[in-house]
Amino acid sequence: MTLEDAKYDDAVAELERQGLTVRLHSRENNTWHITDHGLYSGYVATGDELLELKRTNNLNIFGIKSWDSRRQ
């Protein structure tokens, strides 16, 4: 794990405490894959997006879904 990854540890740990699965999707693009255990569900968010959601108290599956829908 790099120092860059470590700054996202709190956000990742918070999502995992909520029962979500979080995996590093792309180190090069700093993206994370978050799933709530559905068969074909999952969302990709950047590390900076996770930090912004945490800062605004929206770091949960609903905040991630909302963020994802704004990107499309």
C-alpha positions in Angstrom: 0.0 0.0 0.0 1.3 3.4 -0.9 1.0 6.7 1.0 -1.6 7.7 -1.7 -3.8 4.7 -0.9 -3.5 5.4 2.9 -5.4 8.7 2.6 -8.5 6.8 1.6 -8.3 4.2 4.4 -10.9 6.0 6.6 -13.4 6.3 3.8 -12.9 2.6 2.7 -13.1 1.4 6.3 -16.4 3.4 6.8 -17.9 1.8 3.8 -16.9 -1.7 4.9 -18.4 -1.0 8.3 -21.7 -0.4 6.5 -21.4 -3.9 5.0 -20.2 -2.8 1.5 -17.4 -4.4 -0.4 -14.7 -2.0 -1.6 -11.9 -3.0 -3.9 -9.3 -0.9 -5.6 -10.5 -0.8 -9.2 -7.6 1.0 -10.9 -4.4 2.2 -9.2 -3.5 4.3 -12.3 -6.9 6.1 -12.3 -7.4 6.1 -8.5 -10.8 4.4 -8.8 -12.6 2.1 -6.3 -15.3 -0.4 -7.0 -18.1 -0.4 -4.3 -20.8 -3.1 -4.2 -23.7 -3.8 -1.9 -23.6 -7.5 -2.7 -26.1 -7.5 -5.5 -25.4 -9.9 -8.3 -24.7 -7.3 -11.0 -24.5 -4.2 -8.9 -21.5 -2.0 -8.3 -20.3 1.5 -8.6 -16.9 3.0 -9.5 -15.8 6.1 -7.7 -12.6 8.0 -7.6 -10.7 8.3 -4.3 -11.4 12.1 -4.4 -15.1 11.4 -4.8 -15.0 9.1 -1.8 -13.3 11.8 0.3 -15.8 14.4 -0.9 -18.8 12.2 0.1 -17.2 11.6 3.5 -16.6 15.3 4.0 -20.3 16.0 3.2 -21.6 13.1 5.4 -22.9 11.2 2.3 -20.5 8.3 2.4 -23.0 5.5 2.0 -24.5 3.5 -0.9 -27.1 6.1 -1.5 -24.6 8.9 -1.7 -22.5 6.8 -4.1 -25.5 6.0 -6.3 -26.4 9.7 -6.4 -22.9 10.7 -7.3 -22.8 8.1 -10.0 -26.1 9.3 -11.6 -24.8 12.8 -11.7 -21.8 11.7 -13.8 -23.9 10.1 -16.5 
